[in-house]
Amino acid sequence: MSSFDWPALMRVGLVGLRLSPDTFWRLTPAELRLILTPAGAGGALDRAGLEDLMAAFPDTPRAKDPDHGGE
């Protein structure tokens, strides 16, 4: 079983990124990974990735909502 290097991760978050302790501990693992990953490191989105996103989040017209400016 490998141990996780919490002191190093906390040092990066609190000292390197200058996050407050509250902000650091509220981050999800995905948010922390995004912050720590260099820009562009994930590579470009390819056609298959775009199609997956389009299937997961289809563009559909929103229903008009009278409470929020709709008719």
Predicted model as a PDB file, atoms N, CA, C, CB and O in Angstrom, pLDDT in the B-factor column:
MODEL        1                                                                  
ATOM      1  N   MET A   1       0.852  -1.184   0.000  1.00 57.00           N  
ATOM      2  CA  MET A   1       0.000   0.000   0.000  1.00 57.00           C  
ATOM      3  C   MET A   1       0.889   1.235   0.000  1.00 57.00           C  
ATOM      4  CB  MET A   1      -0.965   0.005   1.227  1.00 57.00           C  
ATOM      5  O   MET A   1       1.765   1.370   0.855  1.00 57.00           O  
ATOM      6  N   SER A   2       0.671   2.144  -0.960  1.00 65.00           N  
ATOM      7  CA  SER A   2       1.480   3.355  -1.011  1.00 65.00           C  
ATOM      8  C   SER A   2       0.798   4.469  -0.219  1.00 65.00           C  
ATOM      9  CB  SER A   2       1.715   3.794  -2.474  1.00 65.00           C  
ATOM     10  O   SER A   2      -0.429   4.554  -0.170  1.00 65.00           O  
ATOM     11  N   SER A   3       1.604   5.304   0.387  1.00 81.00           N  
ATOM     12  CA  SER A   3       1.038   6.416   1.147  1.00 81.00           C  
ATOM     13  C   SER A   3       0.987   7.654   0.263  1.00 81.00           C  
ATOM     14  CB  SER A   3       1.866   6.694   2.432  1.00 81.00           C  
ATOM     15  O   SER A   3       1.782   7.806  -0.664  1.00 81.00           O  
ATOM     16  N   PHE A   4       0.050   8.523   0.561  1.00 78.00           N  
ATOM     17  CA  PHE A   4      -0.123   9.751  -0.199  1.00 78.00           C  
ATOM     18  C   PHE A   4       0.687  10.844   0.480  1.00 78.00           C  
ATOM     19  CB  PHE A   4      -1.629  10.147  -0.307  1.00 78.00           C  
ATOM     20  O   PHE A   4       0.680  10.939   1.708  1.00 78.00           O  
ATOM     21  N   ASP A   5       1.368  11.652  -0.273  1.00 87.00           N  
ATOM     22  CA  ASP A   5       2.227  12.697   0.269  1.00 87.00           C  
ATOM     23  C   ASP A   5       1.411  13.972   0.531  1.00 87.00           C  
ATOM     24  CB  ASP A   5       3.400  12.989  -0.701  1.00 87.00           C  
ATOM     25  O   ASP A   5       1.500  14.943  -0.220  1.00 87.00           O  
ATOM     26  N   TRP A   6       0.614  13.949   1.613  1.00 87.00           N  
ATOM     27  CA  TRP A   6      -0.219  15.089   1.958  1.00 87.00           C  
ATOM     28  C   TRP A   6       0.593  16.356   2.220  1.00 87.00           C  
ATOM     29  CB  TRP A   6      -1.050  14.760   3.166  1.00 87.00           C  
ATOM     30  O   TRP A   6       0.202  17.426   1.755  1.00 87.00           O  
ATOM     31  N   PRO A   7       1.713  16.275   2.952  1.00 91.00           N  
ATOM     32  CA  PRO A   7       2.478  17.506   3.177  1.00 91.00           C  
ATOM     33  C   PRO A   7       2.908  18.182   1.878  1.00 91.00           C  
ATOM     34  CB  PRO A   7       3.701  17.205   4.014  1.00 91.00           C  
ATOM     35  O   PRO A   7       2.861  19.409   1.783  1.00 91.00           O  
ATOM     36  N   ALA A   8       3.322  17.411   0.884  1.00 91.00           N  
ATOM     37  CA  ALA A   8       3.734  18.004  -0.391  1.00 91.00           C  
ATOM     38  C   ALA A   8       2.547  18.634  -1.106  1.00 91.00           C  
ATOM     39  CB  ALA A   8       4.389  16.947  -1.291  1.00 91.00           C  
ATOM     40  O   ALA A   8       2.665  19.734  -1.646  1.00 91.00           O  
ATOM     41  N   LEU A   9       1.402  17.952  -1.117  1.00 90.00           N  
ATOM     42  CA  LEU A   9       0.222  18.491  -1.778  1.00 90.00           C  
ATOM     43  C   LEU A   9      -0.256  19.760  -1.069  1.00 90.00           C  
ATOM     44  CB  LEU A   9      -0.901  17.440  -1.814  1.00 90.00           C  
ATOM     45  O   LEU A   9      -0.626  20.734  -1.724  1.00 90.00           O  
ATOM     46  N   MET A  10      -0.248  19.750   0.247  1.00 92.00           N  
ATOM     47  CA  MET A  10      -0.647  20.936   1.005  1.00 92.00           C  
ATOM     48  C   MET A  10       0.322  22.091   0.759  1.00 92.00           C  
ATOM     49  CB  MET A  10      -0.717  20.613   2.506  1.00 92.00           C  
ATOM     50  O   MET A  10      -0.098  23.244   0.662  1.00 92.00           O  
ATOM     51  N   ARG A  11       1.600  21.788   0.659  1.00 93.00           N  
ATOM     52  CA  ARG A  11       2.601  22.827   0.383  1.00 93.00           C  
ATOM     53  C   ARG A  11       2.337  23.471  -0.976  1.00 93.00           C  
ATOM     54  CB  ARG A  11       4.031  22.234   0.427  1.00 93.00           C  
ATOM     55  O   ARG A  11       2.418  24.692  -1.114  1.00 93.00           O  
ATOM     56  N   VAL A  12       2.022  22.650  -1.978  1.00 91.00           N  
ATOM     57  CA  VAL A  12       1.709  23.181  -3.304  1.00 91.00           C  
ATOM     58  C   VAL A  12       0.461  24.067  -3.235  1.00 91.00           C  
ATOM     59  CB  VAL A  12       1.500  22.027  -4.320  1.00 91.00           C  
ATOM     60  O   VAL A  12       0.446  25.171  -3.780  1.00 91.00           O  
ATOM     61  N   GLY A  13      -0.566  23.587  -2.573  1.00 92.00           N  
ATOM     62  CA  GLY A  13      -1.828  24.336  -2.504  1.00 92.00           C  
ATOM     63  C   GLY A  13      -1.742  25.595  -1.671  1.00 92.00           C  
ATOM     64  O   GLY A  13      -2.193  26.659  -2.094  1.00 92.00           O  
ATOM     65  N   LEU A  14      -1.160  25.477  -0.478  1.00 94.00           N  
ATOM     66  CA  LEU A  14      -1.144  26.603   0.450  1.00 94.00           C  
ATOM     67  C   LEU A  14      -0.016  27.592   0.174  1.00 94.00           C  
ATOM     68  CB  LEU A  14      -1.028  26.096   1.857  1.00 94.00           C  
ATOM     69  O   LEU A  14      -0.203  28.801   0.309  1.00 94.00           O  
ATOM     70  N   VAL A  15       1.141  27.088  -0.207  1.00 95.00           N  
ATOM     71  CA  VAL A  15       2.295  27.969  -0.437  1.00 95.00           C  
ATOM     72  C   VAL A  15       2.416  28.320  -1.922  1.00 95.00           C  
ATOM     73  CB  VAL A  15       3.601  27.296   0.061  1.00 95.00           C  
ATOM     74  O   VAL A  15       2.484  29.495  -2.283  1.00 95.00           O  
ATOM     75  N   GLY A  16       2.441  27.298  -2.777  1.00 92.00           N  
ATOM     76  CA  GLY A  16       2.645  27.541  -4.200  1.00 92.00           C  
ATOM     77  C   GLY A  16       1.472  28.256  -4.856  1.00 92.00           C  
ATOM     78  O   GLY A  16       1.666  29.221  -5.596  1.00 92.00           O  
ATOM     79  N   LEU A  17       0.257  27.787  -4.589  1.00 91.00           N  
ATOM     80  CA  LEU A  17      -0.934  28.386  -5.200  1.00 91.00           C  
ATOM     81  C   LEU A  17      -1.525  29.500  -4.342  1.00 91.00           C  
ATOM     82  CB  LEU A  17      -1.986  27.319  -5.444  1.00 91.00           C  
ATOM     83  O   LEU A  17      -2.405  30.234  -4.791  1.00 91.00           O  
ATOM     84  N   ARG A  18      -1.045  29.623  -3.120  1.00 94.00           N  
ATOM     85  CA  ARG A  18      -1.495  30.654  -2.169  1.00 94.00           C  
ATOM     86  C   ARG A  18      -2.996  30.557  -1.886  1.00 94.00           C  
ATOM     87  CB  ARG A  18      -1.163  32.048  -2.709  1.00 94.00           C  
ATOM     88  O   ARG A  18      -3.680  31.572  -1.755  1.00 94.00           O  
ATOM     89  N   LEU A  19      -3.496  29.317  -1.792  1.00 94.00           N  
ATOM     90  CA  LEU A  19      -4.892  29.103  -1.436  1.00 94.00           C  
ATOM     91  C   LEU A  19      -5.043  29.198   0.071  1.00 94.00           C  
ATOM     92  CB  LEU A  19      -5.397  27.736  -1.953  1.00 94.00           C  
ATOM     93  O   LEU A  19      -4.125  28.843   0.812  1.00 94.00           O  
ATOM     94  N   SER A  20      -6.185  29.670   0.527  1.00 96.00           N  
ATOM     95  CA  SER A  20      -6.452  29.637   1.961  1.00 96.00           C  
ATOM     96  C   SER A  20      -6.711  28.182   2.338  1.00 96.00           C  
ATOM     97  CB  SER A  20      -7.672  30.563   2.350  1.00 96.00           C  
ATOM     98  O   SER A  20      -7.103  27.388   1.483  1.00 96.00           O  
ATOM     99  N   PRO A  21      -6.499  27.818   3.604  1.00 95.00           N  
ATOM    100  CA  PRO A  21      -6.788  26.437   4.003  1.00 95.00           C  
ATOM    101  C   PRO A  21      -8.228  26.034   3.690  1.00 95.00           C  
ATOM    102  CB  PRO A  21      -6.519  26.257   5.490  1.00 95.00           C  
ATOM    103  O   PRO A  21      -8.476  24.913   3.247  1.00 95.00           O  
ATOM    104  N   ASP A  22      -9.180  26.945   3.920  1.00 96.00           N  
ATOM    105  CA  ASP A  22     -10.579  26.635   3.650  1.00 96.00           C  
ATOM    106  C   ASP A  22     -10.789  26.345   2.161  1.00 96.00           C  
ATOM    107  CB  ASP A  22     -11.484  27.795   4.103  1.00 96.00           C  
ATOM    108  O   ASP A  22     -11.464  25.379   1.807  1.00 96.00           O  
ATOM    109  N   THR A  23     -10.216  27.173   1.297  1.00 95.00           N  
ATOM    110  CA  THR A  23     -10.347  26.963  -0.146  1.00 95.00           C  
ATOM    111  C   THR A  23      -9.688  25.655  -0.563  1.00 95.00           C  
ATOM    112  CB  THR A  23      -9.728  28.139  -0.920  1.00 95.00           C  
ATOM    113  O   THR A  23     -10.253  24.897  -1.351  1.00 95.00           O  
ATOM    114  N   PHE A  24      -8.497  25.388  -0.039  1.00 94.00           N  
ATOM    115  CA  PHE A  24      -7.786  24.150  -0.373  1.00 94.00           C  
ATOM    116  C   PHE A  24      -8.634  22.928  -0.030  1.00 94.00           C  
ATOM    117  CB  PHE A  24      -6.438  24.084   0.369  1.00 94.00           C  
ATOM    118  O   PHE A  24      -8.780  22.034  -0.863  1.00 94.00           O  
ATOM    119  N   TRP A  25      -9.194  22.870   1.172  1.00 95.00           N  
ATOM    120  CA  TRP A  25      -9.929  21.686   1.605  1.00 95.00           C  
ATOM    121  C   TRP A  25     -11.302  21.573   0.945  1.00 95.00           C  
ATOM    122  CB  TRP A  25     -10.088  21.705   3.107  1.00 95.00           C  
ATOM    123  O   TRP A  25     -11.896  20.495   0.965  1.00 95.00           O  
ATOM    124  N   ARG A  26     -11.817  22.639   0.368  1.00 95.00           N  
ATOM    125  CA  ARG A  26     -13.106  22.584  -0.333  1.00 95.00           C  
ATOM    126  C   ARG A  26     -12.963  22.121  -1.784  1.00 95.00           C  
ATOM    127  CB  ARG A  26     -13.772  23.951  -0.298  1.00 95.00           C  
ATOM    128  O   ARG A  26     -13.958  21.766  -2.416  1.00 95.00           O  
ATOM    129  N   LEU A  27     -11.747  22.121  -2.317  1.00 93.00           N  
ATOM    130  CA  LEU A  27     -11.542  21.675  -3.700  1.00 93.00           C  
ATOM    131  C   LEU A  27     -11.873  20.196  -3.849  1.00 93.00           C  
ATOM    132  CB  LEU A  27     -10.094  21.937  -4.143  1.00 93.00           C  
ATOM    133  O   LEU A  27     -11.566  19.387  -2.974  1.00 93.00           O  
ATOM    134  N   THR A  28     -12.492  19.860  -4.953  1.00 91.00           N  
ATOM    135  CA  THR A  28     -12.684  18.450  -5.271  1.00 91.00           C  
ATOM    136  C   THR A  28     -11.380  17.938  -5.886  1.00 91.00           C  
ATOM    137  CB  THR A  28     -13.909  18.235  -6.247  1.00 91.00           C  
ATOM    138  O   THR A  28     -10.572  18.743  -6.349  1.00 91.00           O  
ATOM    139  N   PRO A  29     -11.158  16.632  -5.903  1.00 87.00           N  
ATOM    140  CA  PRO A  29      -9.960  16.112  -6.572  1.00 87.00           C  
ATOM    141  C   PRO A  29      -9.873  16.550  -8.036  1.00 87.00           C  
ATOM    142  CB  PRO A  29      -9.942  14.591  -6.492  1.00 87.00           C  
ATOM    143  O   PRO A  29      -8.782  16.835  -8.531  1.00 87.00           O  
ATOM    144  N   ALA A  30     -11.014  16.605  -8.733  1.00 87.00           N  
ATOM    145  CA  ALA A  30     -11.008  17.035 -10.137  1.00 87.00           C  
ATOM    146  C   ALA A  30     -10.583  18.494 -10.268  1.00 87.00           C  
ATOM    147  CB  ALA A  30     -12.397  16.838 -10.763  1.00 87.00           C  
ATOM    148  O   ALA A  30      -9.823  18.839 -11.174  1.00 87.00           O  
ATOM    149  N   GLU A  31     -11.064  19.349  -9.375  1.00 90.00           N  
ATOM    150  CA  GLU A  31     -10.668  20.762  -9.413  1.00 90.00           C  
ATOM    151  C   GLU A  31      -9.182  20.926  -9.130  1.00 90.00           C  
ATOM    152  CB  GLU A  31     -11.483  21.574  -8.402  1.00 90.00           C  
ATOM    153  O   GLU A  31      -8.500  21.709  -9.792  1.00 90.00           O  
ATOM    154  N   LEU A  32      -8.690  20.195  -8.158  1.00 87.00           N  
ATOM    155  CA  LEU A  32      -7.271  20.280  -7.832  1.00 87.00           C  
ATOM    156  C   LEU A  32      -6.413  19.789  -8.995  1.00 87.00           C  
ATOM    157  CB  LEU A  32      -6.966  19.468  -6.569  1.00 87.00           C  
ATOM    158  O   LEU A  32      -5.386  20.392  -9.307  1.00 87.00           O  
ATOM    159  N   ARG A  33      -6.825  18.705  -9.631  1.00 84.00           N  
ATOM    160  CA  ARG A  33      -6.088  18.197 -10.788  1.00 84.00           C  
ATOM    161  C   ARG A  33      -6.074  19.237 -11.905  1.00 84.00           C  
ATOM    162  CB  ARG A  33      -6.710  16.876 -11.292  1.00 84.00           C  
ATOM    163  O   ARG A  33      -5.046  19.436 -12.552  1.00 84.00           O  
ATOM    164  N   LEU A  34      -7.212  19.903 -12.137  1.00 84.00           N  
ATOM    165  CA  LEU A  34      -7.291  20.930 -13.167  1.00 84.00           C  
ATOM    166  C   LEU A  34      -6.343  22.084 -12.863  1.00 84.00           C  
ATOM    167  CB  LEU A  34      -8.725  21.444 -13.297  1.00 84.00           C  
ATOM    168  O   LEU A  34      -5.661  22.577 -13.760  1.00 84.00           O  
ATOM    169  N   ILE A  35      -6.296  22.512 -11.623  1.00 86.00           N  
ATOM    170  CA  ILE A  35      -5.413  23.607 -11.220  1.00 86.00           C  
ATOM    171  C   ILE A  35      -3.949  23.222 -11.400  1.00 86.00           C  
ATOM    172  CB  ILE A  35      -5.679  23.999  -9.761  1.00 86.00           C  
ATOM    173  O   ILE A  35      -3.135  24.050 -11.811  1.00 86.00           O  
ATOM    174  N   LEU A  36      -3.612  21.983 -11.098  1.00 84.00           N  
ATOM    175  CA  LEU A  36      -2.219  21.547 -11.122  1.00 84.00           C  
ATOM    176  C   LEU A  36      -1.738  21.086 -12.499  1.00 84.00           C  
ATOM    177  CB  LEU A  36      -2.032  20.437 -10.140  1.00 84.00           C  
ATOM    178  O   LEU A  36      -0.538  20.900 -12.699  1.00 84.00           O  
ATOM    179  N   THR A  37      -2.655  20.899 -13.450  1.00 81.00           N  
ATOM    180  CA  THR A  37      -2.272  20.444 -14.784  1.00 81.00           C  
ATOM    181  C   THR A  37      -1.911  21.648 -15.638  1.00 81.00           C  
ATOM    182  CB  THR A  37      -3.412  19.625 -15.446  1.00 81.00           C  
ATOM    183  O   THR A  37      -2.701  22.587 -15.736  1.00 81.00           O  
ATOM    184  N   PRO A  38      -0.739  21.644 -16.255  1.00 77.00           N  
ATOM    185  CA  PRO A  38      -0.362  22.767 -17.114  1.00 77.00           C  
ATOM    186  C   PRO A  38      -1.362  22.953 -18.259  1.00 77.00           C  
ATOM    187  CB  PRO A  38       1.050  22.554 -17.678  1.00 77.00           C  
ATOM    188  O   PRO A  38      -1.915  21.980 -18.772  1.00 77.00           O  
ATOM    189  N   ALA A  39      -1.585  24.200 -18.651  1.00 72.00           N  
ATOM    190  CA  ALA A  39      -2.512  24.500 -19.742  1.00 72.00           C  
ATOM    191  C   ALA A  39      -2.073  23.768 -21.012  1.00 72.00           C  
ATOM    192  CB  ALA A  39      -2.588  26.031 -19.994  1.00 72.00           C  
ATOM    193  O   ALA A  39      -0.893  23.762 -21.364  1.00 72.00           O  
ATOM    194  N   GLY A  40      -3.026  23.163 -21.679  1.00 66.00           N  
ATOM    195  CA  GLY A  40      -2.740  22.454 -22.922  1.00 66.00           C  
ATOM    196  C   GLY A  40      -2.200  21.049 -22.736  1.00 66.00           C  
ATOM    197  O   GLY A  40      -1.951  20.356 -23.722  1.00 66.00           O  
ATOM    198  N   ALA A  41      -2.012  20.609 -21.500  1.00 67.00           N  
ATOM    199  CA  ALA A  41      -1.436  19.288 -21.257  1.00 67.00           C  
ATOM    200  C   ALA A  41      -2.395  18.161 -21.628  1.00 67.00           C  
ATOM    201  CB  ALA A  41      -1.037  19.158 -19.802  1.00 67.00           C  
ATOM    202  O   ALA A  41      -1.968  17.028 -21.851  1.00 67.00           O  
ATOM    203  N   GLY A  42      -3.685  18.469 -21.695  1.00 65.00           N  
ATOM    204  CA  GLY A  42      -4.654  17.437 -22.011  1.00 65.00           C  
ATOM    205  C   GLY A  42      -4.750  17.138 -23.492  1.00 65.00           C  
ATOM    206  O   GLY A  42      -5.380  16.155 -23.882  1.00 65.00           O  
ATOM    207  N   GLY A  43      -4.152  17.947 -24.308  1.00 68.00           N  
ATOM    208  CA  GLY A  43      -4.235  17.738 -25.744  1.00 68.00           C  
ATOM    209  C   GLY A  43      -5.502  18.342 -26.318  1.00 68.00           C  
ATOM    210  O   GLY A  43      -6.401  18.749 -25.582  1.00 68.00           O  
ATOM    211  N   ALA A  44      -5.559  18.394 -27.619  1.00 73.00           N  
ATOM    212  CA  ALA A  44      -6.709  18.969 -28.305  1.00 73.00           C  
ATOM    213  C   ALA A  44      -7.884  18.005 -28.285  1.00 73.00           C  
ATOM    214  CB  ALA A  44      -6.348  19.333 -29.745  1.00 73.00           C  
ATOM    215  O   ALA A  44      -7.709  16.788 -28.234  1.00 73.00           O  
ATOM    216  N   LEU A  45      -9.070  18.563 -28.326  1.00 77.00           N  
ATOM    217  CA  LEU A  45     -10.278  17.763 -28.402  1.00 77.00           C  
ATOM    218  C   LEU A  45     -10.409  17.216 -29.821  1.00 77.00           C  
ATOM    219  CB  LEU A  45     -11.530  18.596 -28.002  1.00 77.00           C  
ATOM    220  O   LEU A  45     -10.384  17.977 -30.788  1.00 77.00           O  
ATOM    221  N   ASP A  46     -10.549  15.900 -29.943  1.00 84.00           N  
ATOM    222  CA  ASP A  46     -10.701  15.308 -31.270  1.00 84.00           C  
ATOM    223  C   ASP A  46     -12.188  15.148 -31.606  1.00 84.00           C  
ATOM    224  CB  ASP A  46      -9.976  13.939 -31.344  1.00 84.00           C  
ATOM    225  O   ASP A  46     -13.050  15.446 -30.780  1.00 84.00           O  
ATOM    226  N   ARG A  47     -12.474  14.686 -32.798  1.00 90.00           N  
ATOM    227  CA  ARG A  47     -13.853  14.558 -33.267  1.00 90.00           C  
ATOM    228  C   ARG A  47     -14.666  13.628 -32.365  1.00 90.00           C  
ATOM    229  CB  ARG A  47     -13.876  14.042 -34.706  1.00 90.00           C  
ATOM    230  O   ARG A  47     -15.813  13.931 -32.035  1.00 90.00           O  
ATOM    231  N   ALA A  48     -14.079  12.505 -31.970  1.00 89.00           N  
ATOM    232  CA  ALA A  48     -14.800  11.560 -31.101  1.00 89.00           C  
ATOM    233  C   ALA A  48     -15.127  12.209 -29.755  1.00 89.00           C  
ATOM    234  CB  ALA A  48     -13.961  10.271 -30.883  1.00 89.00           C  
ATOM    235  O   ALA A  48     -16.215  12.013 -29.214  1.00 89.00           O  
ATOM    236  N   GLY A  49     -14.188  12.976 -29.223  1.00 84.00           N  
ATOM    237  CA  GLY A  49     -14.439  13.664 -27.963  1.00 84.00           C  
ATOM    238  C   GLY A  49     -15.546  14.696 -28.090  1.00 84.00           C  
ATOM    239  O   GLY A  49     -16.382  14.834 -27.197  1.00 84.00           O  
ATOM    240  N   LEU A  50     -15.550  15.427 -29.215  1.00 87.00           N  
ATOM    241  CA  LEU A  50     -16.612  16.401 -29.468  1.00 87.00           C  
ATOM    242  C   LEU A  50     -17.963  15.706 -29.579  1.00 87.00           C  
ATOM    243  CB  LEU A  50     -16.320  17.199 -30.749  1.00 87.00           C  
ATOM    244  O   LEU A  50     -18.950  16.178 -29.015  1.00 87.00           O  
ATOM    245  N   GLU A  51     -18.014  14.606 -30.290  1.00 90.00           N  
ATOM    246  CA  GLU A  51     -19.272  13.868 -30.432  1.00 90.00           C  
ATOM    247  C   GLU A  51     -19.764  13.350 -29.087  1.00 90.00           C  
ATOM    248  CB  GLU A  51     -19.100  12.702 -31.410  1.00 90.00           C  
ATOM    249  O   GLU A  51     -20.967  13.365 -28.823  1.00 90.00           O  
ATOM    250  N   ASP A  52     -18.856  12.893 -28.236  1.00 87.00           N  
ATOM    251  CA  ASP A  52     -19.236  12.449 -26.887  1.00 87.00           C  
ATOM    252  C   ASP A  52     -19.824  13.602 -26.087  1.00 87.00           C  
ATOM    253  CB  ASP A  52     -18.021  11.858 -26.147  1.00 87.00           C  
ATOM    254  O   ASP A  52     -20.838  13.434 -25.408  1.00 87.00           O  
ATOM    255  N   LEU A  53     -19.191  14.782 -26.161  1.00 84.00           N  
ATOM    256  CA  LEU A  53     -19.717  15.951 -25.453  1.00 84.00           C  
ATOM    257  C   LEU A  53     -21.083  16.361 -25.996  1.00 84.00           C  
ATOM    258  CB  LEU A  53     -18.738  17.123 -25.561  1.00 84.00           C  
ATOM    259  O   LEU A  53     -21.986  16.698 -25.231  1.00 84.00           O  
ATOM    260  N   MET A  54     -21.227  16.330 -27.308  1.00 89.00           N  
ATOM    261  CA  MET A  54     -22.507  16.707 -27.913  1.00 89.00           C  
ATOM    262  C   MET A  54     -23.619  15.743 -27.510  1.00 89.00           C  
ATOM    263  CB  MET A  54     -22.382  16.749 -29.439  1.00 89.00           C  
ATOM    264  O   MET A  54     -24.764  16.156 -27.324  1.00 89.00           O  
ATOM    265  N   ALA A  55     -23.288  14.466 -27.375  1.00 90.00           N  
ATOM    266  CA  ALA A  55     -24.288  13.484 -26.948  1.00 90.00           C  
ATOM    267  C   ALA A  55     -24.644  13.675 -25.473  1.00 90.00           C  
ATOM    268  CB  ALA A  55     -23.771  12.053 -27.188  1.00 90.00           C  
ATOM    269  O   ALA A  55     -25.801  13.524 -25.081  1.00 90.00           O  
ATOM    270  N   ALA A  56     -23.638  14.010 -24.661  1.00 89.00           N  
ATOM    271  CA  ALA A  56     -23.881  14.188 -23.227  1.00 89.00           C  
ATOM    272  C   ALA A  56     -24.601  15.500 -22.924  1.00 89.00           C  
ATOM    273  CB  ALA A  56     -22.565  14.139 -22.464  1.00 89.00           C  
ATOM    274  O   ALA A  56     -25.389  15.575 -21.981  1.00 89.00           O  
ATOM    275  N   PHE A  57     -24.334  16.530 -23.720  1.00 87.00           N  
ATOM    276  CA  PHE A  57     -24.902  17.854 -23.476  1.00 87.00           C  
ATOM    277  C   PHE A  57     -25.503  18.413 -24.768  1.00 87.00           C  
ATOM    278  CB  PHE A  57     -23.823  18.816 -22.918  1.00 87.00           C  
ATOM    279  O   PHE A  57     -24.958  19.350 -25.350  1.00 87.00           O  
ATOM    280  N   PRO A  58     -26.621  17.843 -25.216  1.00 88.00           N  
ATOM    281  CA  PRO A  58     -27.202  18.290 -26.487  1.00 88.00           C  
ATOM    282  C   PRO A  58     -27.726  19.728 -26.395  1.00 88.00           C  
ATOM    283  CB  PRO A  58     -28.337  17.348 -26.908  1.00 88.00           C  
ATOM    284  O   PRO A  58     -28.203  20.170 -25.350  1.00 88.00           O  
ATOM    285  N   ASP A  59     -27.622  20.433 -27.509  1.00 87.00           N  
ATOM    286  CA  ASP A  59     -28.187  21.776 -27.590  1.00 87.00           C  
ATOM    287  C   ASP A  59     -29.683  21.638 -27.840  1.00 87.00           C  
ATOM    288  CB  ASP A  59     -27.497  22.626 -28.717  1.00 87.00           C  
ATOM    289  O   ASP A  59     -30.110  21.171 -28.896  1.00 87.00           O  
ATOM    290  N   THR A  60     -30.465  22.049 -26.860  1.00 81.00           N  
ATOM    291  CA  THR A  60     -31.915  22.010 -27.012  1.00 81.00           C  
ATOM    292  C   THR A  60     -32.456  23.376 -26.614  1.00 81.00           C  
ATOM    293  CB  THR A  60     -32.558  20.865 -26.146  1.00 81.00           C  
ATOM    294  O   THR A  60     -31.915  24.013 -25.710  1.00 81.00           O  
ATOM    295  N   PRO A  61     -33.503  23.830 -27.269  1.00 71.00           N  
ATOM    296  CA  PRO A  61     -34.075  25.121 -26.899  1.00 71.00           C  
ATOM    297  C   PRO A  61     -34.603  25.070 -25.475  1.00 71.00           C  
ATOM    298  CB  PRO A  61     -35.197  25.521 -27.872  1.00 71.00           C  
ATOM    299  O   PRO A  61     -35.188  24.076 -25.046  1.00 71.00           O  
ATOM    300  N   ARG A  62     -34.387  26.145 -24.764  1.00 66.00           N  
ATOM    301  CA  ARG A  62     -34.900  26.216 -23.395  1.00 66.00           C  
ATOM    302  C   ARG A  62     -36.371  26.595 -23.419  1.00 66.00           C  
ATOM    303  CB  ARG A  62     -34.092  27.232 -22.551  1.00 66.00           C  
ATOM    304  O   ARG A  62     -36.810  27.384 -24.257  1.00 66.00           O  
ATOM    305  N   ALA A  63     -37.123  26.024 -22.491  1.00 67.00           N  
ATOM    306  CA  ALA A  63     -38.531  26.390 -22.354  1.00 67.00           C  
ATOM    307  C   ALA A  63     -38.591  27.813 -21.807  1.00 67.00           C  
ATOM    308  CB  ALA A  63     -39.301  25.384 -21.416  1.00 67.00           C  
ATOM    309  O   ALA A  63     -37.760  28.211 -20.991  1.00 67.00           O  
ATOM    310  N   LYS A  64     -39.570  28.563 -22.261  1.00 68.00           N  
ATOM    311  CA  LYS A  64     -39.718  29.931 -21.781  1.00 68.00           C  
ATOM    312  C   LYS A  64     -40.174  29.888 -20.333  1.00 68.00           C  
ATOM    313  CB  LYS A  64     -40.722  30.735 -22.659  1.00 68.00           C  
ATOM    314  O   LYS A  64     -41.064  29.118 -19.971  1.00 68.00           O  
ATOM    315  N   ASP A  65     -39.556  30.720 -19.512  1.00 61.00           N  
ATOM    316  CA  ASP A  65     -39.824  30.746 -18.080  1.00 61.00           C  
ATOM    317  C   ASP A  65     -40.305  32.145 -17.715  1.00 61.00           C  
ATOM    318  CB  ASP A  65     -38.554  30.348 -17.252  1.00 61.00           C  
ATOM    319  O   ASP A  65     -39.516  33.089 -17.746  1.00 61.00           O  
ATOM    320  N   PRO A  66     -41.587  32.299 -17.369  1.00 66.00           N  
ATOM    321  CA  PRO A  66     -42.095  33.644 -17.062  1.00 66.00           C  
ATOM    322  C   PRO A  66     -41.419  34.272 -15.848  1.00 66.00           C  
ATOM    323  CB  PRO A  66     -43.590  33.588 -16.829  1.00 66.00           C  
ATOM    324  O   PRO A  66     -41.408  35.497 -15.724  1.00 66.00           O  
ATOM    325  N   ASP A  67     -40.864  33.478 -14.964  1.00 65.00           N  
ATOM    326  CA  ASP A  67     -40.186  34.015 -13.789  1.00 65.00           C  
ATOM    327  C   ASP A  67     -38.814  34.577 -14.107  1.00 65.00           C  
ATOM    328  CB  ASP A  67     -40.058  32.951 -12.742  1.00 65.00           C  
ATOM    329  O   ASP A  67     -38.244  35.304 -13.293  1.00 65.00           O  
ATOM    330  N   HIS A  68     -38.263  34.253 -15.292  1.00 60.00           N  
ATOM    331  CA  HIS A  68     -36.922  34.693 -15.643  1.00 60.00           C  
ATOM    332  C   HIS A  68     -36.891  35.370 -17.008  1.00 60.00           C  
ATOM    333  CB  HIS A  68     -35.965  33.516 -15.625  1.00 60.00           C  
ATOM    334  O   HIS A  68     -35.976  35.127 -17.795  1.00 60.00           O  
ATOM    335  N   GLY A  69     -37.879  36.217 -17.301  1.00 60.00           N  
ATOM    336  CA  GLY A  69     -37.860  37.007 -18.511  1.00 60.00           C  
ATOM    337  C   GLY A  69     -38.477  36.355 -19.724  1.00 60.00           C  
ATOM    338  O   GLY A  69     -38.501  36.972 -20.789  1.00 60.00           O  
ATOM    339  N   GLY A  70     -38.975  35.144 -19.618  1.00 54.00           N  
ATOM    340  CA  GLY A  70     -39.615  34.487 -20.747  1.00 54.00           C  
ATOM    341  C   GLY A  70     -41.079  34.825 -20.811  1.00 54.00           C  
ATOM    342  O   GLY A  70     -41.608  35.508 -19.934  1.00 54.00           O  
ATOM    343  N   GLU A  71     -41.730  34.353 -21.839  1.00 52.00           N  
ATOM    344  CA  GLU A  71     -43.176  34.641 -21.988  1.00 52.00           C  
ATOM    345  C   GLU A  71     -43.994  33.434 -21.654  1.00 52.00           C  
ATOM    346  CB  GLU A  71     -43.505  35.104 -23.406  1.00 52.00           C  
ATOM    347  O   GLU A  71     -45.222  33.484 -21.721  1.00 52.00           O  
TER     348      GLU A  71                                                      
ENDMDL                                                                          
END                                                                             
